[in-house]
Amino acid sequence: MATLDTPVTVDLVAELLQPGPLRATLASLWAPNAERMAEATAAKVRCVANSSQLNRLMEDGKDKPDG
């Protein structure tokens, strides 16, 4: 088993831990998280916009938006 471990380990280091393949691997792992973060940020922006609109309506004494 030890005779197999060394070539496999050396090959993995040679293939995966080089800058190009490592960058691609990390990017594929981070991409879903980045998408979720973008969706969460967009939802937060929508909530803040809705909250601002409601605050303006209350300040103006209205209970419904125009239109």
mmCIF file of the N, C-alpha and C atoms, coordinates in Angstrom:
data_MODEL
# 
_entry.id   MODEL 
# 
loop_
_atom_site.group_PDB 
_atom_site.id 
_atom_site.type_symbol 
_atom_site.label_atom_id 
_atom_site.label_alt_id 
_atom_site.label_comp_id 
_atom_site.label_asym_id 
_atom_site.label_entity_id 
_atom_site.label_seq_id 
_atom_site.pdbx_PDB_ins_code 
_atom_site.Cartn_x 
_atom_site.Cartn_y 
_atom_site.Cartn_z 
_atom_site.occupancy 
_atom_site.B_iso_or_equiv 
_atom_site.pdbx_formal_charge 
_atom_site.auth_seq_id 
_atom_site.auth_comp_id 
_atom_site.auth_asym_id 
_atom_site.auth_atom_id 
_atom_site.pdbx_PDB_model_num 
ATOM 1   N N  . MET A 1 1  ? 0.819   -1.189 0.000   1.00 0.00 ? 1  MET A N  1 
ATOM 2   C CA . MET A 1 1  ? 0.000   0.000  0.000   1.00 0.00 ? 1  MET A CA 1 
ATOM 3   C C  . MET A 1 1  ? 0.865   1.255  0.000   1.00 0.00 ? 1  MET A C  1 
ATOM 4   N N  . ALA A 1 2  ? 1.964   1.208  0.700   1.00 0.00 ? 2  ALA A N  1 
ATOM 5   C CA . ALA A 1 2  ? 2.861   2.364  0.751   1.00 0.00 ? 2  ALA A CA 1 
ATOM 6   C C  . ALA A 1 2  ? 3.442   2.660  -0.627  1.00 0.00 ? 2  ALA A C  1 
ATOM 7   N N  . THR A 1 3  ? 3.645   1.623  -1.422  1.00 0.00 ? 3  THR A N  1 
ATOM 8   C CA . THR A 1 3  ? 4.198   1.855  -2.759  1.00 0.00 ? 3  THR A CA 1 
ATOM 9   C C  . THR A 1 3  ? 3.192   2.576  -3.652  1.00 0.00 ? 3  THR A C  1 
ATOM 10  N N  . LEU A 1 4  ? 1.919   2.412  -3.376  1.00 0.00 ? 4  LEU A N  1 
ATOM 11  C CA . LEU A 1 4  ? 0.887   3.107  -4.138  1.00 0.00 ? 4  LEU A CA 1 
ATOM 12  C C  . LEU A 1 4  ? 0.642   4.516  -3.598  1.00 0.00 ? 4  LEU A C  1 
ATOM 13  N N  . ASP A 1 5  ? 0.762   4.687  -2.292  1.00 0.00 ? 5  ASP A N  1 
ATOM 14  C CA . ASP A 1 5  ? 0.508   5.993  -1.677  1.00 0.00 ? 5  ASP A CA 1 
ATOM 15  C C  . ASP A 1 5  ? 1.422   7.084  -2.216  1.00 0.00 ? 5  ASP A C  1 
ATOM 16  N N  . THR A 1 6  ? 2.686   6.787  -2.351  1.00 0.00 ? 6  THR A N  1 
ATOM 17  C CA . THR A 1 6  ? 3.637   7.810  -2.787  1.00 0.00 ? 6  THR A CA 1 
ATOM 18  C C  . THR A 1 6  ? 3.339   8.311  -4.195  1.00 0.00 ? 6  THR A C  1 
ATOM 19  N N  . PRO A 1 7  ? 3.176   7.447  -5.194  1.00 0.00 ? 7  PRO A N  1 
ATOM 20  C CA . PRO A 1 7  ? 2.871   7.969  -6.539  1.00 0.00 ? 7  PRO A CA 1 
ATOM 21  C C  . PRO A 1 7  ? 1.542   8.729  -6.593  1.00 0.00 ? 7  PRO A C  1 
ATOM 22  N N  . VAL A 1 8  ? 0.557   8.230  -5.866  1.00 0.00 ? 8  VAL A N  1 
ATOM 23  C CA . VAL A 1 8  ? -0.745  8.910  -5.865  1.00 0.00 ? 8  VAL A CA 1 
ATOM 24  C C  . VAL A 1 8  ? -0.608  10.287 -5.238  1.00 0.00 ? 8  VAL A C  1 
ATOM 25  N N  . THR A 1 9  ? 0.069   10.372 -4.115  1.00 0.00 ? 9  THR A N  1 
ATOM 26  C CA . THR A 1 9  ? 0.265   11.655 -3.439  1.00 0.00 ? 9  THR A CA 1 
ATOM 27  C C  . THR A 1 9  ? 1.059   12.616 -4.306  1.00 0.00 ? 9  THR A C  1 
ATOM 28  N N  . VAL A 1 10 ? 2.113   12.132 -4.904  1.00 0.00 ? 10 VAL A N  1 
ATOM 29  C CA . VAL A 1 10 ? 2.938   12.979 -5.768  1.00 0.00 ? 10 VAL A CA 1 
ATOM 30  C C  . VAL A 1 10 ? 2.119   13.473 -6.958  1.00 0.00 ? 10 VAL A C  1 
ATOM 31  N N  . ASP A 1 11 ? 1.341   12.584 -7.560  1.00 0.00 ? 11 ASP A N  1 
ATOM 32  C CA . ASP A 1 11 ? 0.505   12.983 -8.697  1.00 0.00 ? 11 ASP A CA 1 
ATOM 33  C C  . ASP A 1 11 ? -0.548  14.011 -8.286  1.00 0.00 ? 11 ASP A C  1 
ATOM 34  N N  . LEU A 1 12 ? -1.168  13.809 -7.122  1.00 0.00 ? 12 LEU A N  1 
ATOM 35  C CA . LEU A 1 12 ? -2.164  14.765 -6.653  1.00 0.00 ? 12 LEU A CA 1 
ATOM 36  C C  . LEU A 1 12 ? -1.559  16.143 -6.435  1.00 0.00 ? 12 LEU A C  1 
ATOM 37  N N  . VAL A 1 13 ? -0.417  16.174 -5.800  1.00 0.00 ? 13 VAL A N  1 
ATOM 38  C CA . VAL A 1 13 ? 0.254   17.452 -5.566  1.00 0.00 ? 13 VAL A CA 1 
ATOM 39  C C  . VAL A 1 13 ? 0.637   18.087 -6.893  1.00 0.00 ? 13 VAL A C  1 
ATOM 40  N N  . ALA A 1 14 ? 1.160   17.285 -7.796  1.00 0.00 ? 14 ALA A N  1 
ATOM 41  C CA . ALA A 1 14 ? 1.593   17.811 -9.093  1.00 0.00 ? 14 ALA A CA 1 
ATOM 42  C C  . ALA A 1 14 ? 0.411   18.342 -9.904  1.00 0.00 ? 14 ALA A C  1 
ATOM 43  N N  . GLU A 1 15 ? -0.746  17.693 -9.808  1.00 0.00 ? 15 GLU A N  1 
ATOM 44  C CA . GLU A 1 15 ? -1.905  18.078 -10.612 1.00 0.00 ? 15 GLU A CA 1 
ATOM 45  C C  . GLU A 1 15 ? -2.781  19.130 -9.941  1.00 0.00 ? 15 GLU A C  1 
ATOM 46  N N  . LEU A 1 16 ? -3.133  18.897 -8.688  1.00 0.00 ? 16 LEU A N  1 
ATOM 47  C CA . LEU A 1 16 ? -4.155  19.720 -8.055  1.00 0.00 ? 16 LEU A CA 1 
ATOM 48  C C  . LEU A 1 16 ? -3.633  20.954 -7.342  1.00 0.00 ? 16 LEU A C  1 
ATOM 49  N N  . LEU A 1 17 ? -2.438  20.892 -6.823  1.00 0.00 ? 17 LEU A N  1 
ATOM 50  C CA . LEU A 1 17 ? -1.950  22.007 -6.025  1.00 0.00 ? 17 LEU A CA 1 
ATOM 51  C C  . LEU A 1 17 ? -1.136  23.016 -6.823  1.00 0.00 ? 17 LEU A C  1 
ATOM 52  N N  . GLN A 1 18 ? -1.212  22.936 -8.118  1.00 0.00 ? 18 GLN A N  1 
ATOM 53  C CA . GLN A 1 18 ? -0.596  23.945 -8.967  1.00 0.00 ? 18 GLN A CA 1 
ATOM 54  C C  . GLN A 1 18 ? -1.570  25.125 -9.067  1.00 0.00 ? 18 GLN A C  1 
ATOM 55  N N  . PRO A 1 19 ? -1.080  26.324 -9.308  1.00 0.00 ? 19 PRO A N  1 
ATOM 56  C CA . PRO A 1 19 ? -1.953  27.503 -9.272  1.00 0.00 ? 19 PRO A CA 1 
ATOM 57  C C  . PRO A 1 19 ? -3.195  27.418 -10.163 1.00 0.00 ? 19 PRO A C  1 
ATOM 58  N N  . GLY A 1 20 ? -3.054  26.971 -11.389 1.00 0.00 ? 20 GLY A N  1 
ATOM 59  C CA . GLY A 1 20 ? -4.206  26.919 -12.298 1.00 0.00 ? 20 GLY A CA 1 
ATOM 60  C C  . GLY A 1 20 ? -5.296  25.971 -11.827 1.00 0.00 ? 20 GLY A C  1 
ATOM 61  N N  . PRO A 1 21 ? -4.982  24.687 -11.633 1.00 0.00 ? 21 PRO A N  1 
ATOM 62  C CA . PRO A 1 21 ? -6.006  23.753 -11.174 1.00 0.00 ? 21 PRO A CA 1 
ATOM 63  C C  . PRO A 1 21 ? -6.549  24.096 -9.785  1.00 0.00 ? 21 PRO A C  1 
ATOM 64  N N  . LEU A 1 22 ? -5.689  24.578 -8.913  1.00 0.00 ? 22 LEU A N  1 
ATOM 65  C CA . LEU A 1 22 ? -6.141  24.943 -7.572  1.00 0.00 ? 22 LEU A CA 1 
ATOM 66  C C  . LEU A 1 22 ? -7.118  26.114 -7.653  1.00 0.00 ? 22 LEU A C  1 
ATOM 67  N N  . ARG A 1 23 ? -6.816  27.092 -8.479  1.00 0.00 ? 23 ARG A N  1 
ATOM 68  C CA . ARG A 1 23 ? -7.700  28.248 -8.663  1.00 0.00 ? 23 ARG A CA 1 
ATOM 69  C C  . ARG A 1 23 ? -9.053  27.791 -9.208  1.00 0.00 ? 23 ARG A C  1 
ATOM 70  N N  . ALA A 1 24 ? -9.042  26.878 -10.162 1.00 0.00 ? 24 ALA A N  1 
ATOM 71  C CA . ALA A 1 24 ? -10.292 26.374 -10.745 1.00 0.00 ? 24 ALA A CA 1 
ATOM 72  C C  . ALA A 1 24 ? -11.111 25.606 -9.711  1.00 0.00 ? 24 ALA A C  1 
ATOM 73  N N  . THR A 1 25 ? -10.447 24.800 -8.911  1.00 0.00 ? 25 THR A N  1 
ATOM 74  C CA . THR A 1 25 ? -11.143 24.039 -7.874  1.00 0.00 ? 25 THR A CA 1 
ATOM 75  C C  . THR A 1 25 ? -11.775 24.969 -6.856  1.00 0.00 ? 25 THR A C  1 
ATOM 76  N N  . LEU A 1 26 ? -11.012 25.938 -6.380  1.00 0.00 ? 26 LEU A N  1 
ATOM 77  C CA . LEU A 1 26 ? -11.543 26.872 -5.388  1.00 0.00 ? 26 LEU A CA 1 
ATOM 78  C C  . LEU A 1 26 ? -12.674 27.715 -5.966  1.00 0.00 ? 26 LEU A C  1 
ATOM 79  N N  . ALA A 1 27 ? -12.549 28.126 -7.203  1.00 0.00 ? 27 ALA A N  1 
ATOM 80  C CA . ALA A 1 27 ? -13.605 28.919 -7.835  1.00 0.00 ? 27 ALA A CA 1 
ATOM 81  C C  . ALA A 1 27 ? -14.896 28.120 -7.934  1.00 0.00 ? 27 ALA A C  1 
ATOM 82  N N  . SER A 1 28 ? -14.791 26.837 -8.255  1.00 0.00 ? 28 SER A N  1 
ATOM 83  C CA . SER A 1 28 ? -15.994 26.012 -8.359  1.00 0.00 ? 28 SER A CA 1 
ATOM 84  C C  . SER A 1 28 ? -16.640 25.807 -6.992  1.00 0.00 ? 28 SER A C  1 
ATOM 85  N N  . LEU A 1 29 ? -15.838 25.812 -5.945  1.00 0.00 ? 29 LEU A N  1 
ATOM 86  C CA . LEU A 1 29 ? -16.388 25.678 -4.597  1.00 0.00 ? 29 LEU A CA 1 
ATOM 87  C C  . LEU A 1 29 ? -17.024 26.985 -4.125  1.00 0.00 ? 29 LEU A C  1 
ATOM 88  N N  . TRP A 1 30 ? -16.441 28.110 -4.495  1.00 0.00 ? 30 TRP A N  1 
ATOM 89  C CA . TRP A 1 30 ? -16.934 29.411 -4.038  1.00 0.00 ? 30 TRP A CA 1 
ATOM 90  C C  . TRP A 1 30 ? -18.092 29.938 -4.866  1.00 0.00 ? 30 TRP A C  1 
ATOM 91  N N  . ALA A 1 31 ? -18.262 29.485 -6.081  1.00 0.00 ? 31 ALA A N  1 
ATOM 92  C CA . ALA A 1 31 ? -19.298 30.018 -6.973  1.00 0.00 ? 31 ALA A CA 1 
ATOM 93  C C  . ALA A 1 31 ? -20.708 29.901 -6.385  1.00 0.00 ? 31 ALA A C  1 
ATOM 94  N N  . PRO A 1 32 ? -21.114 28.742 -5.873  1.00 0.00 ? 32 PRO A N  1 
ATOM 95  C CA . PRO A 1 32 ? -22.468 28.665 -5.307  1.00 0.00 ? 32 PRO A CA 1 
ATOM 96  C C  . PRO A 1 32 ? -22.656 29.621 -4.132  1.00 0.00 ? 32 PRO A C  1 
ATOM 97  N N  . ASN A 1 33 ? -21.631 29.771 -3.308  1.00 0.00 ? 33 ASN A N  1 
ATOM 98  C CA . ASN A 1 33 ? -21.728 30.689 -2.181  1.00 0.00 ? 33 ASN A CA 1 
ATOM 99  C C  . ASN A 1 33 ? -21.864 32.122 -2.673  1.00 0.00 ? 33 ASN A C  1 
ATOM 100 N N  . ALA A 1 34 ? -21.116 32.472 -3.697  1.00 0.00 ? 34 ALA A N  1 
ATOM 101 C CA . ALA A 1 34 ? -21.195 33.826 -4.249  1.00 0.00 ? 34 ALA A CA 1 
ATOM 102 C C  . ALA A 1 34 ? -22.587 34.091 -4.817  1.00 0.00 ? 34 ALA A C  1 
ATOM 103 N N  . GLU A 1 35 ? -23.184 33.098 -5.457  1.00 0.00 ? 35 GLU A N  1 
ATOM 104 C CA . GLU A 1 35 ? -24.535 33.254 -5.997  1.00 0.00 ? 35 GLU A CA 1 
ATOM 105 C C  . GLU A 1 35 ? -25.545 33.461 -4.875  1.00 0.00 ? 35 GLU A C  1 
ATOM 106 N N  . ARG A 1 36 ? -25.424 32.675 -3.802  1.00 0.00 ? 36 ARG A N  1 
ATOM 107 C CA . ARG A 1 36 ? -26.334 32.835 -2.665  1.00 0.00 ? 36 ARG A CA 1 
ATOM 108 C C  . ARG A 1 36 ? -26.166 34.206 -2.020  1.00 0.00 ? 36 ARG A C  1 
ATOM 109 N N  . MET A 1 37 ? -24.932 34.661 -1.908  1.00 0.00 ? 37 MET A N  1 
ATOM 110 C CA . MET A 1 37 ? -24.682 35.977 -1.319  1.00 0.00 ? 37 MET A CA 1 
ATOM 111 C C  . MET A 1 37 ? -25.281 37.081 -2.193  1.00 0.00 ? 37 MET A C  1 
ATOM 112 N N  . ALA A 1 38 ? -25.167 36.947 -3.501  1.00 0.00 ? 38 ALA A N  1 
ATOM 113 C CA . ALA A 1 38 ? -25.746 37.942 -4.406  1.00 0.00 ? 38 ALA A CA 1 
ATOM 114 C C  . ALA A 1 38 ? -27.269 37.964 -4.278  1.00 0.00 ? 38 ALA A C  1 
ATOM 115 N N  . GLU A 1 39 ? -27.886 36.785 -4.177  1.00 0.00 ? 39 GLU A N  1 
ATOM 116 C CA . GLU A 1 39 ? -29.336 36.706 -4.005  1.00 0.00 ? 39 GLU A CA 1 
ATOM 117 C C  . GLU A 1 39 ? -29.757 37.321 -2.678  1.00 0.00 ? 39 GLU A C  1 
ATOM 118 N N  . ALA A 1 40 ? -29.007 37.043 -1.616  1.00 0.00 ? 40 ALA A N  1 
ATOM 119 C CA . ALA A 1 40 ? -29.323 37.602 -0.302  1.00 0.00 ? 40 ALA A CA 1 
ATOM 120 C C  . ALA A 1 40 ? -29.178 39.119 -0.310  1.00 0.00 ? 40 ALA A C  1 
ATOM 121 N N  . THR A 1 41 ? -28.150 39.617 -0.966  1.00 0.00 ? 41 THR A N  1 
ATOM 122 C CA . THR A 1 41 ? -27.949 41.064 -1.055  1.00 0.00 ? 41 THR A CA 1 
ATOM 123 C C  . THR A 1 41 ? -29.090 41.719 -1.825  1.00 0.00 ? 41 THR A C  1 
ATOM 124 N N  . ALA A 1 42 ? -29.509 41.109 -2.913  1.00 0.00 ? 42 ALA A N  1 
ATOM 125 C CA . ALA A 1 42 ? -30.623 41.654 -3.697  1.00 0.00 ? 42 ALA A CA 1 
ATOM 126 C C  . ALA A 1 42 ? -31.908 41.661 -2.871  1.00 0.00 ? 42 ALA A C  1 
ATOM 127 N N  . ALA A 1 43 ? -32.145 40.606 -2.109  1.00 0.00 ? 43 ALA A N  1 
ATOM 128 C CA . ALA A 1 43 ? -33.330 40.555 -1.252  1.00 0.00 ? 43 ALA A CA 1 
ATOM 129 C C  . ALA A 1 43 ? -33.275 41.642 -0.186  1.00 0.00 ? 43 ALA A C  1 
ATOM 130 N N  . LYS A 1 44 ? -32.105 41.861 0.369   1.00 0.00 ? 44 LYS A N  1 
ATOM 131 C CA . LYS A 1 44 ? -31.938 42.909 1.381   1.00 0.00 ? 44 LYS A CA 1 
ATOM 132 C C  . LYS A 1 44 ? -32.221 44.283 0.775   1.00 0.00 ? 44 LYS A C  1 
ATOM 133 N N  . VAL A 1 45 ? -31.725 44.527 -0.424  1.00 0.00 ? 45 VAL A N  1 
ATOM 134 C CA . VAL A 1 45 ? -31.963 45.810 -1.097  1.00 0.00 ? 45 VAL A CA 1 
ATOM 135 C C  . VAL A 1 45 ? -33.459 46.010 -1.327  1.00 0.00 ? 45 VAL A C  1 
ATOM 136 N N  . ARG A 1 46 ? -34.155 44.948 -1.759  1.00 0.00 ? 46 ARG A N  1 
ATOM 137 C CA . ARG A 1 46 ? -35.605 45.054 -1.962  1.00 0.00 ? 46 ARG A CA 1 
ATOM 138 C C  . ARG A 1 46 ? -36.328 45.356 -0.655  1.00 0.00 ? 46 ARG A C  1 
ATOM 139 N N  . CYS A 1 47 ? -35.926 44.703 0.421   1.00 0.00 ? 47 CYS A N  1 
ATOM 140 C CA . CYS A 1 47 ? -36.557 44.938 1.722   1.00 0.00 ? 47 CYS A CA 1 
ATOM 141 C C  . CYS A 1 47 ? -36.333 46.367 2.194   1.00 0.00 ? 47 CYS A C  1 
ATOM 142 N N  . VAL A 1 48 ? -35.129 46.861 2.039   1.00 0.00 ? 48 VAL A N  1 
ATOM 143 C CA . VAL A 1 48 ? -34.833 48.240 2.442   1.00 0.00 ? 48 VAL A CA 1 
ATOM 144 C C  . VAL A 1 48 ? -35.652 49.218 1.605   1.00 0.00 ? 48 VAL A C  1 
ATOM 145 N N  . ALA A 1 49 ? -35.761 48.968 0.316   1.00 0.00 ? 49 ALA A N  1 
ATOM 146 C CA . ALA A 1 49 ? -36.551 49.845 -0.554  1.00 0.00 ? 49 ALA A CA 1 
ATOM 147 C C  . ALA A 1 49 ? -38.017 49.834 -0.134  1.00 0.00 ? 49 ALA A C  1 
ATOM 148 N N  . ASN A 1 50 ? -38.558 48.652 0.153   1.00 0.00 ? 50 ASN A N  1 
ATOM 149 C CA . ASN A 1 50 ? -39.952 48.550 0.593   1.00 0.00 ? 50 ASN A CA 1 
ATOM 150 C C  . ASN A 1 50 ? -40.147 49.250 1.927   1.00 0.00 ? 50 ASN A C  1 
ATOM 151 N N  . SER A 1 51 ? -39.202 49.082 2.818   1.00 0.00 ? 51 SER A N  1 
ATOM 152 C CA . SER A 1 51 ? -39.275 49.730 4.123   1.00 0.00 ? 51 SER A CA 1 
ATOM 153 C C  . SER A 1 51 ? -39.239 51.245 3.977   1.00 0.00 ? 51 SER A C  1 
ATOM 154 N N  . SER A 1 52 ? -38.380 51.731 3.107   1.00 0.00 ? 52 SER A N  1 
ATOM 155 C CA . SER A 1 52 ? -38.292 53.172 2.872   1.00 0.00 ? 52 SER A CA 1 
ATOM 156 C C  . SER A 1 52 ? -39.604 53.702 2.305   1.00 0.00 ? 52 SER A C  1 
ATOM 157 N N  . GLN A 1 53 ? -40.193 52.946 1.392   1.00 0.00 ? 53 GLN A N  1 
ATOM 158 C CA . GLN A 1 53 ? -41.467 53.358 0.802   1.00 0.00 ? 53 GLN A CA 1 
ATOM 159 C C  . GLN A 1 53 ? -42.553 53.398 1.872   1.00 0.00 ? 53 GLN A C  1 
ATOM 160 N N  . LEU A 1 54 ? -42.603 52.389 2.737   1.00 0.00 ? 54 LEU A N  1 
ATOM 161 C CA . LEU A 1 54 ? -43.598 52.370 3.807   1.00 0.00 ? 54 LEU A CA 1 
ATOM 162 C C  . LEU A 1 54 ? -43.388 53.532 4.769   1.00 0.00 ? 54 LEU A C  1 
ATOM 163 N N  . ASN A 1 55 ? -42.148 53.838 5.082   1.00 0.00 ? 55 ASN A N  1 
ATOM 164 C CA . ASN A 1 55 ? -41.867 54.964 5.973   1.00 0.00 ? 55 ASN A CA 1 
ATOM 165 C C  . ASN A 1 55 ? -42.347 56.277 5.357   1.00 0.00 ? 55 ASN A C  1 
ATOM 166 N N  . ARG A 1 56 ? -42.101 56.460 4.059   1.00 0.00 ? 56 ARG A N  1 
ATOM 167 C CA . ARG A 1 56 ? -42.566 57.684 3.388   1.00 0.00 ? 56 ARG A CA 1 
ATOM 168 C C  . ARG A 1 56 ? -44.095 57.763 3.406   1.00 0.00 ? 56 ARG A C  1 
ATOM 169 N N  . LEU A 1 57 ? -44.758 56.634 3.170   1.00 0.00 ? 57 LEU A N  1 
ATOM 170 C CA . LEU A 1 57 ? -46.221 56.617 3.198   1.00 0.00 ? 57 LEU A CA 1 
ATOM 171 C C  . LEU A 1 57 ? -46.738 57.005 4.576   1.00 0.00 ? 57 LEU A C  1 
ATOM 172 N N  . MET A 1 58 ? -46.136 56.462 5.612   1.00 0.00 ? 58 MET A N  1 
ATOM 173 C CA . MET A 1 58 ? -46.575 56.777 6.969   1.00 0.00 ? 58 MET A CA 1 
ATOM 174 C C  . MET A 1 58 ? -46.329 58.245 7.289   1.00 0.00 ? 58 MET A C  1 
ATOM 175 N N  . GLU A 1 59 ? -45.188 58.769 6.871   1.00 0.00 ? 59 GLU A N  1 
ATOM 176 C CA . GLU A 1 59 ? -44.887 60.180 7.112   1.00 0.00 ? 59 GLU A CA 1 
ATOM 177 C C  . GLU A 1 59 ? -45.874 61.086 6.386   1.00 0.00 ? 59 GLU A C  1 
ATOM 178 N N  . ASP A 1 60 ? -46.329 60.647 5.211   1.00 0.00 ? 60 ASP A N  1 
ATOM 179 C CA . ASP A 1 60 ? -47.292 61.429 4.431   1.00 0.00 ? 60 ASP A CA 1 
ATOM 180 C C  . ASP A 1 60 ? -48.729 61.184 4.885   1.00 0.00 ? 60 ASP A C  1 
ATOM 181 N N  . GLY A 1 61 ? -48.936 60.296 5.839   1.00 0.00 ? 61 GLY A N  1 
ATOM 182 C CA . GLY A 1 61 ? -50.271 60.010 6.346   1.00 0.00 ? 61 GLY A CA 1 
ATOM 183 C C  . GLY A 1 61 ? -51.092 59.130 5.427   1.00 0.00 ? 61 GLY A C  1 
ATOM 184 N N  . LYS A 1 62 ? -50.456 58.399 4.564   1.00 0.00 ? 62 LYS A N  1 
ATOM 185 C CA . LYS A 1 62 ? -51.176 57.525 3.637   1.00 0.00 ? 62 LYS A CA 1 
ATOM 186 C C  . LYS A 1 62 ? -51.104 56.088 4.133   1.00 0.00 ? 62 LYS A C  1 
ATOM 187 N N  . ASP A 1 63 ? -52.105 55.322 3.735   1.00 0.00 ? 63 ASP A N  1 
ATOM 188 C CA . ASP A 1 63 ? -52.068 53.909 4.104   1.00 0.00 ? 63 ASP A CA 1 
ATOM 189 C C  . ASP A 1 63 ? -51.860 52.994 2.904   1.00 0.00 ? 63 ASP A C  1 
ATOM 190 N N  . LYS A 1 64 ? -51.883 53.560 1.686   1.00 0.00 ? 64 LYS A N  1 
ATOM 191 C CA . LYS A 1 64 ? -51.661 52.768 0.475   1.00 0.00 ? 64 LYS A CA 1 
ATOM 192 C C  . LYS A 1 64 ? -50.802 53.564 -0.495  1.00 0.00 ? 64 LYS A C  1 
ATOM 193 N N  . PRO A 1 65 ? -49.960 52.880 -1.250  1.00 0.00 ? 65 PRO A N  1 
ATOM 194 C CA . PRO A 1 65 ? -49.194 53.600 -2.273  1.00 0.00 ? 65 PRO A CA 1 
ATOM 195 C C  . PRO A 1 65 ? -50.104 54.044 -3.413  1.00 0.00 ? 65 PRO A C  1 
ATOM 196 N N  . ASP A 1 66 ? -49.744 55.116 -4.057  1.00 0.00 ? 66 ASP A N  1 
ATOM 197 C CA . ASP A 1 66 ? -50.503 55.582 -5.226  1.00 0.00 ? 66 ASP A CA 1 
ATOM 198 C C  . ASP A 1 66 ? -50.282 54.623 -6.384  1.00 0.00 ? 66 ASP A C  1 
ATOM 199 N N  . GLY A 1 67 ? -51.335 54.337 -7.136  1.00 0.00 ? 67 GLY A N  1 
ATOM 200 C CA . GLY A 1 67 ? -51.198 53.546 -8.345  1.00 0.00 ? 67 GLY A CA 1 
ATOM 201 C C  . GLY A 1 67 ? -51.177 52.128 -8.058  1.00 0.00 ? 67 GLY A C  1 
# 
